[in-house]
Amino acid sequence: MRRKGDLPQKLCVGCGRPFAWRRKWARDWDEVRYCSRKCRSGGTSAKKS
């Protein structure tokens, strides 16, 4: 088993937060763009910093 810190990470297109690889995304990790269903549906907006 790997440590969470050793897993690949991406930035969510919806909220801009980093999220780590999950086992359920193993087959299509390259296509994953959002960290959650809420971000995918447009429930959150990117922070303006």
PDB file with one MODEL, atoms N, CA, C and O in Angstrom:
MODEL        1
ATOM      1  N   MET A   1       0.837  -1.176   0.000  1.00  0.00           N
ATOM      2  CA  MET A   1       0.000   0.000   0.000  1.00  0.00           C
ATOM      3  C   MET A   1       0.885   1.243   0.000  1.00  0.00           C
ATOM      4  O   MET A   1       1.933   1.271   0.644  1.00  0.00           O
ATOM      5  N   ARG A   2       0.460   2.245  -0.713  1.00  0.00           N
ATOM      6  CA  ARG A   2       1.205   3.507  -0.775  1.00  0.00           C
ATOM      7  C   ARG A   2       0.666   4.507   0.237  1.00  0.00           C
ATOM      8  O   ARG A   2      -0.469   4.403   0.704  1.00  0.00           O
ATOM      9  N   ARG A   3       1.489   5.453   0.554  1.00  0.00           N
ATOM     10  CA  ARG A   3       1.052   6.569   1.388  1.00  0.00           C
ATOM     11  C   ARG A   3       0.301   7.560   0.508  1.00  0.00           C
ATOM     12  O   ARG A   3       0.555   7.650  -0.693  1.00  0.00           O
ATOM     13  N   LYS A   4      -0.609   8.290   1.101  1.00  0.00           N
ATOM     14  CA  LYS A   4      -1.398   9.250   0.334  1.00  0.00           C
ATOM     15  C   LYS A   4      -0.501  10.316  -0.304  1.00  0.00           C
ATOM     16  O   LYS A   4      -0.794  10.795  -1.399  1.00  0.00           O
ATOM     17  N   GLY A   5       0.562  10.679   0.360  1.00  0.00           N
ATOM     18  CA  GLY A   5       1.488  11.675  -0.172  1.00  0.00           C
ATOM     19  C   GLY A   5       2.260  11.204  -1.385  1.00  0.00           C
ATOM     20  O   GLY A   5       2.791  12.021  -2.137  1.00  0.00           O
ATOM     21  N   ASP A   6       2.330   9.884  -1.587  1.00  0.00           N
ATOM     22  CA  ASP A   6       3.060   9.328  -2.725  1.00  0.00           C
ATOM     23  C   ASP A   6       2.189   9.156  -3.964  1.00  0.00           C
ATOM     24  O   ASP A   6       2.702   8.844  -5.039  1.00  0.00           O
ATOM     25  N   LEU A   7       0.881   9.354  -3.829  1.00  0.00           N
ATOM     26  CA  LEU A   7      -0.033   9.182  -4.957  1.00  0.00           C
ATOM     27  C   LEU A   7       0.013  10.398  -5.879  1.00  0.00           C
ATOM     28  O   LEU A   7       0.288  11.509  -5.425  1.00  0.00           O
ATOM     29  N   PRO A   8      -0.255  10.194  -7.179  1.00  0.00           N
ATOM     30  CA  PRO A   8      -0.287  11.336  -8.095  1.00  0.00           C
ATOM     31  C   PRO A   8      -1.423  12.294  -7.751  1.00  0.00           C
ATOM     32  O   PRO A   8      -2.458  11.879  -7.229  1.00  0.00           O
ATOM     33  N   GLN A   9      -1.227  13.566  -8.043  1.00  0.00           N
ATOM     34  CA  GLN A   9      -2.232  14.588  -7.752  1.00  0.00           C
ATOM     35  C   GLN A   9      -2.521  15.426  -8.979  1.00  0.00           C
ATOM     36  O   GLN A   9      -1.702  15.520  -9.892  1.00  0.00           O
ATOM     37  N   LYS A  10      -3.698  16.035  -8.989  1.00  0.00           N
ATOM     38  CA  LYS A  10      -4.113  16.974 -10.028  1.00  0.00           C
ATOM     39  C   LYS A  10      -4.836  18.129  -9.362  1.00  0.00           C
ATOM     40  O   LYS A  10      -5.206  18.050  -8.191  1.00  0.00           O
ATOM     41  N   LEU A  11      -5.036  19.207 -10.119  1.00  0.00           N
ATOM     42  CA  LEU A  11      -5.845  20.327  -9.654  1.00  0.00           C
ATOM     43  C   LEU A  11      -7.230  20.210 -10.258  1.00  0.00           C
ATOM     44  O   LEU A  11      -7.373  19.943 -11.451  1.00  0.00           O
ATOM     45  N   CYS A  12      -8.246  20.408  -9.440  1.00  0.00           N
ATOM     46  CA  CYS A  12      -9.632  20.346  -9.887  1.00  0.00           C
ATOM     47  C   CYS A  12      -9.938  21.552 -10.770  1.00  0.00           C
ATOM     48  O   CYS A  12      -9.588  22.682 -10.430  1.00  0.00           O
ATOM     49  N   VAL A  13     -10.589  21.309 -11.894  1.00  0.00           N
ATOM     50  CA  VAL A  13     -10.960  22.386 -12.813  1.00  0.00           C
ATOM     51  C   VAL A  13     -12.067  23.243 -12.213  1.00  0.00           C
ATOM     52  O   VAL A  13     -12.145  24.438 -12.499  1.00  0.00           O
ATOM     53  N   GLY A  14     -12.918  22.654 -11.392  1.00  0.00           N
ATOM     54  CA  GLY A  14     -14.050  23.364 -10.808  1.00  0.00           C
ATOM     55  C   GLY A  14     -13.672  24.283  -9.670  1.00  0.00           C
ATOM     56  O   GLY A  14     -14.036  25.459  -9.672  1.00  0.00           O
ATOM     57  N   CYS A  15     -12.936  23.755  -8.686  1.00  0.00           N
ATOM     58  CA  CYS A  15     -12.638  24.539  -7.485  1.00  0.00           C
ATOM     59  C   CYS A  15     -11.175  24.949  -7.371  1.00  0.00           C
ATOM     60  O   CYS A  15     -10.847  25.826  -6.573  1.00  0.00           O
ATOM     61  N   GLY A  16     -10.293  24.337  -8.149  1.00  0.00           N
ATOM     62  CA  GLY A  16      -8.886  24.702  -8.115  1.00  0.00           C
ATOM     63  C   GLY A  16      -8.082  24.036  -7.017  1.00  0.00           C
ATOM     64  O   GLY A  16      -6.893  24.318  -6.868  1.00  0.00           O
ATOM     65  N   ARG A  17      -8.704  23.159  -6.246  1.00  0.00           N
ATOM     66  CA  ARG A  17      -7.995  22.474  -5.159  1.00  0.00           C
ATOM     67  C   ARG A  17      -7.297  21.222  -5.677  1.00  0.00           C
ATOM     68  O   ARG A  17      -7.761  20.603  -6.635  1.00  0.00           O
ATOM     69  N   PRO A  18      -6.187  20.845  -5.050  1.00  0.00           N
ATOM     70  CA  PRO A  18      -5.520  19.598  -5.446  1.00  0.00           C
ATOM     71  C   PRO A  18      -6.294  18.392  -4.921  1.00  0.00           C
ATOM     72  O   PRO A  18      -6.867  18.438  -3.832  1.00  0.00           O
ATOM     73  N   PHE A  19      -6.306  17.316  -5.701  1.00  0.00           N
ATOM     74  CA  PHE A  19      -6.902  16.065  -5.252  1.00  0.00           C
ATOM     75  C   PHE A  19      -6.024  14.919  -5.697  1.00  0.00           C
ATOM     76  O   PHE A  19      -5.346  14.999  -6.721  1.00  0.00           O
ATOM     77  N   ALA A  20      -6.041  13.842  -4.913  1.00  0.00           N
ATOM     78  CA  ALA A  20      -5.156  12.700  -5.130  1.00  0.00           C
ATOM     79  C   ALA A  20      -5.861  11.592  -5.911  1.00  0.00           C
ATOM     80  O   ALA A  20      -7.089  11.523  -5.966  1.00  0.00           O
ATOM     81  N   TRP A  21      -5.051  10.740  -6.505  1.00  0.00           N
ATOM     82  CA  TRP A  21      -5.520   9.567  -7.239  1.00  0.00           C
ATOM     83  C   TRP A  21      -6.362   8.693  -6.327  1.00  0.00           C
ATOM     84  O   TRP A  21      -6.061   8.534  -5.144  1.00  0.00           O
ATOM     85  N   ARG A  22      -7.428   8.125  -6.896  1.00  0.00           N
ATOM     86  CA  ARG A  22      -8.263   7.174  -6.168  1.00  0.00           C
ATOM     87  C   ARG A  22      -8.340   5.881  -6.966  1.00  0.00           C
ATOM     88  O   ARG A  22      -8.240   5.883  -8.193  1.00  0.00           O
ATOM     89  N   ARG A  23      -8.517   4.794  -6.260  1.00  0.00           N
ATOM     90  CA  ARG A  23      -8.538   3.486  -6.916  1.00  0.00           C
ATOM     91  C   ARG A  23      -9.633   3.398  -7.975  1.00  0.00           C
ATOM     92  O   ARG A  23      -9.427   2.779  -9.019  1.00  0.00           O
ATOM     93  N   LYS A  24     -10.798   4.009  -7.725  1.00  0.00           N
ATOM     94  CA  LYS A  24     -11.890   3.943  -8.694  1.00  0.00           C
ATOM     95  C   LYS A  24     -11.565   4.707  -9.983  1.00  0.00           C
ATOM     96  O   LYS A  24     -12.236   4.514 -10.997  1.00  0.00           O
ATOM     97  N   TRP A  25     -10.557   5.562  -9.956  1.00  0.00           N
ATOM     98  CA  TRP A  25     -10.140   6.308 -11.150  1.00  0.00           C
ATOM     99  C   TRP A  25      -8.966   5.648 -11.857  1.00  0.00           C
ATOM    100  O   TRP A  25      -8.400   6.244 -12.773  1.00  0.00           O
ATOM    101  N   ALA A  26      -8.585   4.449 -11.468  1.00  0.00           N
ATOM    102  CA  ALA A  26      -7.392   3.793 -12.011  1.00  0.00           C
ATOM    103  C   ALA A  26      -7.441   3.662 -13.532  1.00  0.00           C
ATOM    104  O   ALA A  26      -6.435   3.898 -14.200  1.00  0.00           O
ATOM    105  N   ARG A  27      -8.578   3.296 -14.079  1.00  0.00           N
ATOM    106  CA  ARG A  27      -8.694   3.085 -15.533  1.00  0.00           C
ATOM    107  C   ARG A  27      -8.666   4.379 -16.338  1.00  0.00           C
ATOM    108  O   ARG A  27      -8.135   4.409 -17.448  1.00  0.00           O
ATOM    109  N   ASP A  28      -9.235   5.445 -15.786  1.00  0.00           N
ATOM    110  CA  ASP A  28      -9.361   6.682 -16.564  1.00  0.00           C
ATOM    111  C   ASP A  28      -8.776   7.910 -15.862  1.00  0.00           C
ATOM    112  O   ASP A  28      -9.344   8.999 -15.944  1.00  0.00           O
ATOM    113  N   TRP A  29      -7.658   7.741 -15.180  1.00  0.00           N
ATOM    114  CA  TRP A  29      -7.020   8.845 -14.458  1.00  0.00           C
ATOM    115  C   TRP A  29      -6.681  10.010 -15.383  1.00  0.00           C
ATOM    116  O   TRP A  29      -6.761  11.166 -14.968  1.00  0.00           O
ATOM    117  N   ASP A  30      -6.303   9.726 -16.627  1.00  0.00           N
ATOM    118  CA  ASP A  30      -5.941  10.798 -17.558  1.00  0.00           C
ATOM    119  C   ASP A  30      -7.129  11.685 -17.903  1.00  0.00           C
ATOM    120  O   ASP A  30      -6.939  12.856 -18.232  1.00  0.00           O
ATOM    121  N   GLU A  31      -8.344  11.159 -17.836  1.00  0.00           N
ATOM    122  CA  GLU A  31      -9.535  11.926 -18.185  1.00  0.00           C
ATOM    123  C   GLU A  31     -10.196  12.607 -16.992  1.00  0.00           C
ATOM    124  O   GLU A  31     -11.074  13.450 -17.179  1.00  0.00           O
ATOM    125  N   VAL A  32      -9.796  12.264 -15.774  1.00  0.00           N
ATOM    126  CA  VAL A  32     -10.404  12.845 -14.572  1.00  0.00           C
ATOM    127  C   VAL A  32     -10.004  14.316 -14.477  1.00  0.00           C
ATOM    128  O   VAL A  32      -8.823  14.657 -14.539  1.00  0.00           O
ATOM    129  N   ARG A  33     -11.018  15.188 -14.325  1.00  0.00           N
ATOM    130  CA  ARG A  33     -10.764  16.631 -14.262  1.00  0.00           C
ATOM    131  C   ARG A  33     -11.310  17.286 -12.999  1.00  0.00           C
ATOM    132  O   ARG A  33     -10.872  18.370 -12.614  1.00  0.00           O
ATOM    133  N   TYR A  34     -12.271  16.619 -12.356  1.00  0.00           N
ATOM    134  CA  TYR A  34     -12.942  17.203 -11.193  1.00  0.00           C
ATOM    135  C   TYR A  34     -12.736  16.327  -9.960  1.00  0.00           C
ATOM    136  O   TYR A  34     -12.588  15.110 -10.072  1.00  0.00           O
ATOM    137  N   CYS A  35     -12.727  16.948  -8.792  1.00  0.00           N
ATOM    138  CA  CYS A  35     -12.505  16.212  -7.550  1.00  0.00           C
ATOM    139  C   CYS A  35     -13.770  15.576  -7.006  1.00  0.00           C
ATOM    140  O   CYS A  35     -13.692  14.646  -6.203  1.00  0.00           O
ATOM    141  N   SER A  36     -14.939  16.059  -7.426  1.00  0.00           N
ATOM    142  CA  SER A  36     -16.187  15.538  -6.881  1.00  0.00           C
ATOM    143  C   SER A  36     -17.339  15.762  -7.847  1.00  0.00           C
ATOM    144  O   SER A  36     -17.199  16.462  -8.850  1.00  0.00           O
ATOM    145  N   ARG A  37     -18.476  15.161  -7.534  1.00  0.00           N
ATOM    146  CA  ARG A  37     -19.678  15.365  -8.347  1.00  0.00           C
ATOM    147  C   ARG A  37     -20.146  16.808  -8.276  1.00  0.00           C
ATOM    148  O   ARG A  37     -20.634  17.355  -9.264  1.00  0.00           O
ATOM    149  N   LYS A  38     -20.001  17.418  -7.123  1.00  0.00           N
ATOM    150  CA  LYS A  38     -20.426  18.806  -6.939  1.00  0.00           C
ATOM    151  C   LYS A  38     -19.655  19.745  -7.876  1.00  0.00           C
ATOM    152  O   LYS A  38     -20.245  20.640  -8.481  1.00  0.00           O
ATOM    153  N   CYS A  39     -18.371  19.544  -7.991  1.00  0.00           N
ATOM    154  CA  CYS A  39     -17.562  20.377  -8.883  1.00  0.00           C
ATOM    155  C   CYS A  39     -17.910  20.101 -10.345  1.00  0.00           C
ATOM    156  O   CYS A  39     -17.940  21.021 -11.162  1.00  0.00           O
ATOM    157  N   ARG A  40     -18.168  18.855 -10.670  1.00  0.00           N
ATOM    158  CA  ARG A  40     -18.493  18.487 -12.042  1.00  0.00           C
ATOM    159  C   ARG A  40     -19.810  19.111 -12.488  1.00  0.00           C
ATOM    160  O   ARG A  40     -19.961  19.481 -13.652  1.00  0.00           O
ATOM    161  N   SER A  41     -20.768  19.231 -11.564  1.00  0.00           N
ATOM    162  CA  SER A  41     -22.067  19.791 -11.923  1.00  0.00           C
ATOM    163  C   SER A  41     -22.057  21.317 -11.920  1.00  0.00           C
ATOM    164  O   SER A  41     -23.057  21.943 -12.272  1.00  0.00           O
ATOM    165  N   GLY A  42     -20.950  21.914 -11.530  1.00  0.00           N
ATOM    166  CA  GLY A  42     -20.842  23.378 -11.537  1.00  0.00           C
ATOM    167  C   GLY A  42     -21.317  24.005 -10.251  1.00  0.00           C
ATOM    168  O   GLY A  42     -21.628  25.196 -10.226  1.00  0.00           O
ATOM    169  N   GLY A  43     -21.381  23.233  -9.181  1.00  0.00           N
ATOM    170  CA  GLY A  43     -21.840  23.722  -7.890  1.00  0.00           C
ATOM    171  C   GLY A  43     -20.861  24.651  -7.209  1.00  0.00           C
ATOM    172  O   GLY A  43     -21.245  25.415  -6.324  1.00  0.00           O
ATOM    173  N   THR A  44     -19.598  24.598  -7.609  1.00  0.00           N
ATOM    174  CA  THR A  44     -18.602  25.481  -7.006  1.00  0.00           C
ATOM    175  C   THR A  44     -17.970  26.329  -8.106  1.00  0.00           C
ATOM    176  O   THR A  44     -18.005  25.974  -9.284  1.00  0.00           O
ATOM    177  N   SER A  45     -17.409  27.422  -7.707  1.00  0.00           N
ATOM    178  CA  SER A  45     -16.724  28.267  -8.674  1.00  0.00           C
ATOM    179  C   SER A  45     -15.270  28.424  -8.265  1.00  0.00           C
ATOM    180  O   SER A  45     -14.938  28.301  -7.086  1.00  0.00           O
ATOM    181  N   ALA A  46     -14.414  28.691  -9.219  1.00  0.00           N
ATOM    182  CA  ALA A  46     -13.001  28.865  -8.932  1.00  0.00           C
ATOM    183  C   ALA A  46     -12.795  30.115  -8.085  1.00  0.00           C
ATOM    184  O   ALA A  46     -13.457  31.134  -8.281  1.00  0.00           O
ATOM    185  N   LYS A  47     -11.868  30.015  -7.145  1.00  0.00           N
ATOM    186  CA  LYS A  47     -11.566  31.158  -6.293  1.00  0.00           C
ATOM    187  C   LYS A  47     -10.831  32.230  -7.083  1.00  0.00           C
ATOM    188  O   LYS A  47      -9.990  31.926  -7.929  1.00  0.00           O
ATOM    189  N   LYS A  48     -11.151  33.473  -6.801  1.00  0.00           N
ATOM    190  CA  LYS A  48     -10.447  34.577  -7.435  1.00  0.00           C
ATOM    191  C   LYS A  48      -9.426  35.102  -6.445  1.00  0.00           C
ATOM    192  O   LYS A  48      -9.780  35.727  -5.445  1.00  0.00           O
ATOM    193  N   SER A  49      -8.153  34.843  -6.730  1.00  0.00           N
ATOM    194  CA  SER A  49      -7.086  35.276  -5.811  1.00  0.00           C
ATOM    195  C   SER A  49      -6.175  36.248  -6.489  1.00  0.00           C
ATOM    196  O   SER A  49      -5.218  36.725  -5.879  1.00  0.00           O
TER     197      SER A  49
ENDMDL
END
